[in-house]
Amino acid sequence: MFRALIVLWGLASLAFAASAETRYALLIGNEDYPPTVGGLSLPHEDVENMRLGLIRAGFPAGNINVLRDATQTDINLAVAQLSSDLRSAGEDSIGFFYYSGHGGSAESAGQRANYLIPARSPITGAEQLPILGVPVNSIVDALAASDAKAIFIISDACRNTLPFTSSKGGSADKGMVRVPRKRGLYIAFATADGATTPDDGLFAKALSKRLPQKGLSADRAFTLALREVAAARPGNALPFTADGLTEDICFTGCDAGPAPATAGNEDLAFLAAKRMNTIAGWLEFIEAWPDSSFIPSAQDGIVEQLFKDTEEAKSYNGPYDALIAPPALLEAVFHGAETAAQRGQRDVAEIFFRTACFSGLGKACPEMANALRRGYADDDFRKSDGSLDFEARREAEAISYQIGCALSDPASCKWLRENDLRIPEPCMVYEGDEAYNYCEENEITPVAVAPQ
């Protein structure tokens, strides 16, 4: 009942058009490894950073497949699906594969080859990689066979916590070896040939910021990100790439200038963002100047662009009424809801509070419930005879608080306790005695405490 009500209720509000981009991505973050391999702490965060970066770069949220703690079978099936999606999309499609986790190299058929190490893999020595690992070459071959216009394959692996060095290769087993250039493919490794990299999340953060920059070709974005990583890791050689692209690929356009937030003057940066007037430009400004007095104006700019019928706005679409977006964008929607409420635009305020709540901003959920209680969305709860269905509205209010508490909002949890209702586990929403993961079903990341 809850899920059905959320779906119907969401469809009654402001709709976001679907995007028809022929871009597909597979992002894998593996942290769960046995002691023989060594656990990691940041790959899940890495894939989330990459997911948000790709959305800002124009990849439809529904075309981004995220796997966490993927097994060998999980990885192989997901790669096959990505290849199939690209083949079905045609020759103008673009593919993107990113892996964060353990990896290494081992000899196979007389040649040293690269392998990704699946989650929970019982590997105890590099000689087992050809059996228990996933060959990088097999991923390259599978995606190359799709005949897509361009494919990006990124290995953010080779972690230096990898304990085993038992095979003939010794310590080199921890690192990846250089791969040949392949037409139509851009292959990048987050570390130098044969070297290891720490579990620091630097590469994902740098790349996710570079890819959405206007006027920046993808290969240039990779080069700048890799240089940034090399500079932050003293003593490390420059990470290596194999560029086989046959044309410039610019995810957000090759002709526009770079994002304005790099300007050293706050006033000039704001004016540049205002001239650009894009969601990405405003987000760059907010990130660069989080304490600026211009933040409310930047948030207004985001909301204005978000509800236009543009490809950039469509790229943030998620299931039902949710947005797949960074916290700063959800804060902008929340700000828009407060502004609408102050102006007496009750229906707009309720829609904006609802959108922010459904998208993971926990503090918006009790505000959504208050808006419902004040009658902001009564037209959504009319019976066939025109009378108000108070029971359905009260149930919607309770759902709002339950979602908010599941997103770790203290005010929502307090309301549930005061009304003797069940306190949900993180991200879990209850439907009678059954529960489902609201975050997974709606592809959102909770933002319980707003930034700044």
C-alpha positions in Angstrom: 0.0 0.0 0.0 2.8 2.5 0.9 4.7 1.9 -2.2 1.6 2.1 -4.4 0.6 5.4 -2.7 4.0 6.8 -3.2 3.9 5.9 -6.9 0.4 7.4 -7.5 1.1 10.4 -5.3 4.4 11.0 -7.2 2.8 10.8 -10.6 0.3 13.5 -9.6 3.0 16.1 -9.1 5.3 17.9 -11.5 6.7 15.4 -14.0 10.3 15.3 -15.3 10.7 14.2 -18.9 12.7 11.1 -19.6 16.1 11.4 -21.2 16.9 9.5 -24.4 20.7 9.7 -24.2 22.6 6.8 -25.7 25.1 6.7 -22.8 25.5 3.7 -20.5 27.7 3.2 -17.5 28.7 0.4 -15.1 30.2 1.4 -11.8 31.6 -1.2 -9.4 32.9 -0.5 -5.9 34.3 -3.5 -3.9 35.1 -3.1 -0.2 34.3 -6.5 1.3 37.4 -8.7 1.2 38.7 -11.4 3.5 41.9 -10.9 5.5 44.0 -12.7 2.9 43.1 -9.9 0.5 42.5 -6.9 2.8 39.3 -4.9 3.3 38.9 -1.4 1.8 36.9 1.6 3.1 36.3 4.0 0.2 35.2 2.2 -3.0 31.5 2.6 -2.2 32.1 6.3 -1.8 34.1 6.3 -5.0 31.3 4.9 -7.1 28.8 7.3 -5.6 31.1 10.2 -6.5 31.4 8.8 -10.0 27.7 8.3 -10.3 26.9 11.9 -9.4 29.7 13.1 -11.7 28.3 11.2 -14.7 24.8 12.4 -14.1 26.1 16.0 -14.2 28.0 15.0 -17.3 24.7 14.0 -19.0 24.4 10.3 -18.4 20.8 9.4 -17.6 20.5 8.2 -14.0 18.6 5.1 -15.2 21.4 4.1 -17.5 24.0 4.0 -14.7 24.3 0.5 -13.1 26.0 0.6 -9.7 27.3 -2.6 -8.1 28.7 -2.7 -4.6 30.7 -5.7 -3.4 30.2 -7.5 -6.6 31.2 -11.2 -7.1 32.9 -12.6 -10.1 29.6 -13.6 -11.5 28.1 -10.2 -10.8 30.8 -8.5 -12.6 30.8 -10.8 -15.7 27.0 -10.5 -16.0 27.0 -6.7 -15.6 29.7 -6.3 -18.2 27.7 -8.5 -20.6 24.6 -6.4 -20.0 26.6 -3.2 -20.6 27.9 -4.5 -23.9 24.4 -5.6 -24.9 22.9 -2.2 -24.0 25.6 -0.4 -26.1 25.1 -2.7 -29.0 21.3 -2.1 -28.9 21.8 1.6 -28.7 23.8 1.7 -31.9 27.1 3.1 -33.2 26.5 6.5 -31.6 26.4 5.1 -28.1 29.0 5.8 -25.4 30.0 3.4 -22.7 31.7 4.0 -19.3 33.1 1.3 -17.0 34.6 2.2 -13.7 36.0 -0.2 -11.0 37.2 0.7 -7.5 38.6 -2.1 -5.4 41.5 -4.6 -5.3 43.3 -5.6 -8.5 46.6 -7.0 -9.5 48.5 -8.7 -12.3 49.6 -12.3 -12.8 51.2 -14.4 -15.5 48.8 -16.2 -17.8 49.8 -18.1 -20.9 53.3 -16.7 -20.6 52.1 -13.1 -20.4 51.4 -10.8 -17.5 47.8 -9.8 -17.4 45.6 -7.5 -15.3 42.8 -8.8 -13.1 40.1 -7.3 -10.9 39.5 -9.1 -7.6 35.8 -9.7 -6.9 34.4 -9.1 -3.4 34.7 -11.8 -0.8 37.2 -13.7 -3.1 39.1 -16.4 -1.3 42.3 -15.5 -3.2 45.5 -16.2 -1.2 48.1 -15.8 -3.9 48.6 -14.0 -7.3 48.7 -17.4 -9.0 45.0 -17.7 -8.3 44.1 -14.5 -10.1 43.5 -16.2 -13.5 41.0 -18.5 -11.8 39.2 -16.3 -9.2 39.7 -12.9 -10.7 38.1 -11.1 -13.6 40.5 -10.5 -16.5 40.6 -6.8 -17.6 41.2 -8.0 -21.1 37.9 -9.8 -21.1 36.1 -6.6 -20.1 37.9 -4.7 -22.8 37.1 -7.3 -25.5 33.4 -7.6 -24.4 32.8 -3.8 -24.6 34.9 -3.3 -27.7 32.6 -5.9 -29.5 29.6 -3.6 -28.9 30.9 -1.2 -31.7 30.0 1.9 -29.6 31.3 5.2 -30.7 33.5 5.5 -27.6 34.1 3.4 -24.5 35.9 4.5 -21.3 37.4 1.8 -19.1 38.8 3.0 -15.8 40.5 0.8 -13.2 40.9 2.5 -9.8 42.5 -0.6 -8.4 46.0 -1.9 -7.4 45.5 -1.1 -3.7 48.6 -1.1 -1.6 46.9 -3.0 1.2 46.9 -6.2 -0.8 48.9 -8.5 1.5 49.9 -11.4 -0.7 53.0 -11.5 -2.8 53.5 -15.2 -3.0 53.8 -15.8 -6.7 56.9 -15.4 -8.9 56.1 -11.8 -9.6 56.7 -10.8 -6.0 55.5 -7.3 -5.1 54.7 -6.5 -8.7 51.6 -8.7 -8.3 49.9 -5.8 -6.6 50.2 -3.5 -9.6 48.6 -3.4 -13.0 50.7 -3.6 -16.2 50.4 -1.4 -19.2 47.8 -2.3 -21.8 47.9 -1.6 -25.6 45.9 1.1 -27.2 42.6 -0.1 -28.8 40.6 1.8 -31.4 37.5 3.5 -29.9 38.5 2.8 -26.3 40.0 5.1 -23.7 41.6 3.0 -20.9 42.9 4.6 -17.7 44.6 3.2 -14.6 44.7 5.3 -11.5 48.3 4.5 -10.8 51.6 4.1 -12.7 52.6 0.9 -14.5 53.4 -1.8 -11.9 52.7 0.6 -8.9 50.1 0.5 -6.2 47.7 3.2 -5.0 46.3 4.0 -1.5 42.6 3.7 -0.6 42.2 7.5 -0.6 39.4 8.2 -3.1 41.4 10.9 -4.9 41.0 9.7 -8.4 37.2 9.3 -8.2 36.8 12.8 -6.7 39.1 14.4 -9.3 37.6 12.7 -12.3 33.9 13.2 -11.2 34.6 16.9 -11.0 36.4 17.1 -14.4 34.0 15.1 -16.6 31.0 17.5 -16.4 33.1 20.6 -17.2 31.9 22.3 -20.4 34.4 22.7 -23.2 36.6 20.0 -21.9 37.1 16.9 -24.0 36.9 13.6 -22.1 40.6 12.7 -22.7 41.6 16.1 -21.4 39.4 15.7 -18.4 41.2 12.4 -17.7 44.6 13.9 -18.1 43.8 16.8 -15.7 42.4 14.4 -13.1 45.3 12.0 -13.3 47.8 14.9 -13.0 45.9 16.1 -9.9 46.1 12.6 -8.4 49.8 12.3 -9.2 50.5 15.7 -7.6 48.7 14.7 -4.4 50.7 11.5 -4.1 54.3 12.6 -3.7 56.8 10.1 -5.2 54.2 8.4 -7.4 54.7 8.4 -11.2 51.9 9.7 -13.4 49.1 7.2 -13.8 48.9 5.7 -17.3 46.3 5.7 -20.1 45.8 4.1 -23.5 43.9 6.5 -25.7 42.3 4.9 -28.7 39.6 7.5 -29.3 39.1 8.6 -32.9 37.3 11.8 -32.2 36.8 14.4 -29.4 34.2 13.3 -26.9 32.8 16.2 -24.7 30.1 15.0 -22.4 28.7 18.6 -21.8 29.7 20.2 -25.1 33.0 21.0 -26.7 32.3 24.7 -27.5 31.4 26.1 -24.2 33.9 27.6 -21.8 35.0 25.9 -18.6 32.9 26.1 -15.4 33.2 29.5 -13.6 33.8 28.4 -10.1 37.6 28.3 -10.6 37.7 32.1 -10.6 39.7 33.5 -7.7 37.2 36.3 -7.0 33.8 35.5 -5.5 32.0 38.3 -7.3 33.5 37.4 -10.7 32.7 33.7 -10.1 29.1 34.5 -9.4 28.8 36.7 -12.5 30.3 34.0 -14.6 27.9 31.4 -13.1 25.0 33.8 -13.8 26.1 34.3 -17.4 26.4 30.5 -17.9 23.1 29.9 -16.1 23.3 26.1 -16.0 22.8 23.7 -13.1 26.4 22.5 -13.4 27.7 26.1 -13.3 25.6 27.0 -10.2 26.7 23.8 -8.5 30.4 24.6 -9.2 29.9 28.0 -7.7 28.3 26.7 -4.5 31.0 24.1 -4.1 33.8 26.8 -4.6 32.1 29.4 -2.4 29.9 27.5 0.2 29.7 30.5 2.6 28.9 33.1 -0.1 26.1 35.6 0.4 25.1 34.7 -3.2 24.2 31.1 -2.3 20.4 31.8 -2.2 20.6 33.4 -5.7 22.6 30.4 -6.9 20.0 28.0 -5.5 17.3 30.0 -7.2 19.2 29.6 -10.5 19.4 25.8 -10.0 15.6 25.5 -9.3 14.9 27.7 -12.4 17.0 25.5 -14.6 15.9 22.2 -13.0 12.3 22.6 -14.0 13.0 23.4 -17.6 12.7 20.9 -20.4 16.4 20.6 -21.1 18.8 17.6 -21.4 20.7 18.9 -18.4 17.6 18.9 -16.2 16.5 15.5 -17.5 19.9 14.0 -16.5 18.9 14.3 -12.8 15.7 12.2 -13.2 15.2 9.3 -10.9 12.4 6.8 -10.2 8.9 8.2 -9.3 9.3 11.8 -8.1 12.9 11.5 -7.0 16.0 13.3 -8.3 19.4 11.5 -8.5 21.4 14.5 -7.5 24.2 15.9 -5.2 23.3 17.4 -1.8 23.7 20.9 -3.0 21.0 20.5 -5.6 18.6 19.0 -3.1 19.3 21.9 -0.8 18.4 24.2 -3.7 15.1 22.5 -4.1 14.5 22.8 -0.4 15.3 26.5 -0.5 12.8 26.8 -3.4 10.1 25.1 -1.3 10.7 27.5 1.5 10.6 30.5 -0.9 7.4 29.3 -2.5 5.7 28.8 0.9 6.7 32.4 1.9 5.1 33.7 -1.3 1.9 31.7 -0.7 2.6 29.3 -3.6 1.3 26.4 -1.6 1.1 23.8 -4.4 4.6 24.6 -5.5 6.0 24.5 -2.0 4.4 21.0 -1.4 5.8 19.7 -4.7 9.3 21.0 -3.9 9.3 19.6 -0.3 8.1 16.3 -1.7 10.8 16.2 -4.4 13.5 16.9 -1.9 12.2 14.3 0.6 11.8 11.6 -2.0 15.3 12.3 -3.3 17.0 11.7 0.0 17.0 15.0 1.9 15.6 13.9 5.2 14.9 17.3 6.7 12.4 18.0 3.8 10.1 15.1 4.9 8.5 16.6 8.0 8.1 19.9 6.0 6.3 17.8 3.4 4.0 16.3 6.1 3.3 19.8 7.5 2.4 21.0 4.0 0.0 18.1 3.6 -1.6 18.8 7.0 -2.1 22.5 6.0 -4.0 21.4 2.9 -1.3 22.3 0.3 -2.1 19.2 -1.8 -5.7 18.5 -1.0 -6.6 18.2 -4.6 -4.5 15.0 -4.7 -6.8 13.4 -2.0 -10.2 14.1 -3.4 -12.7 11.3 -3.6 -14.8 10.8 -6.8 -17.6 12.9 -5.2 -15.2 15.8 -4.6 -15.0 15.4 -0.8 -11.6 15.2 0.9 -10.2 11.8 1.9 -8.8 12.7 5.3 -7.7 9.1 6.0 -5.6 9.0 2.8 -4.1 12.4 3.6 -3.2 11.3 7.2 -1.6 8.1 5.8 0.5 10.3 3.4 1.6 12.4 6.3 2.7 9.3 8.2 4.5 8.0 5.1 6.4 11.4 5.0 7.6 11.0 8.6 8.5 7.4 8.1 10.6 8.2 5.0 12.2 11.1 6.9 13.1 8.9 9.8 14.4 6.2 7.4 16.7 9.0 6.0 17.9 9.6 9.6 16.0 12.9 10.1 15.7 13.5 13.9 12.4 15.5 13.7 10.7 12.7 11.7 11.8 10.0 14.1 10.6 12.1 17.1 7.2 12.4 15.5 7.0 8.7 15.0 8.0 8.1 18.7 5.4 10.6 19.9 2.7 8.8 18.0 3.8 5.3 19.1 4.8 4.3 15.6 7.6 2.0 14.6 11.1 3.6 14.2 12.5 2.3 10.9 16.1 1.1 10.3 18.2 3.3 8.1 16.6 3.4 4.6 13.9 0.9 5.5 10.2 1.7 5.0 7.6 -0.7 6.5 4.5 -1.9 4.8 2.6 -3.8 7.5 5.0 -6.5 8.8 7.1 -6.3 5.6 9.9 -3.9 4.9 11.6 -2.7 1.7 14.8 -0.6 1.1 13.5 2.8 0.1 17.0 4.1 -0.8 17.8 1.2 -3.1 14.3 1.2 -4.7 14.5 4.9 -5.5 18.3 4.9 -6.2 19.0 7.6 -3.7 21.7 8.4 -1.2 20.3 9.8 2.2 21.3 13.4 3.0 20.3 13.4 6.7 22.3 16.5 7.7 22.5 19.3 5.1 25.9 20.5 4.2 27.3 23.8 5.5 
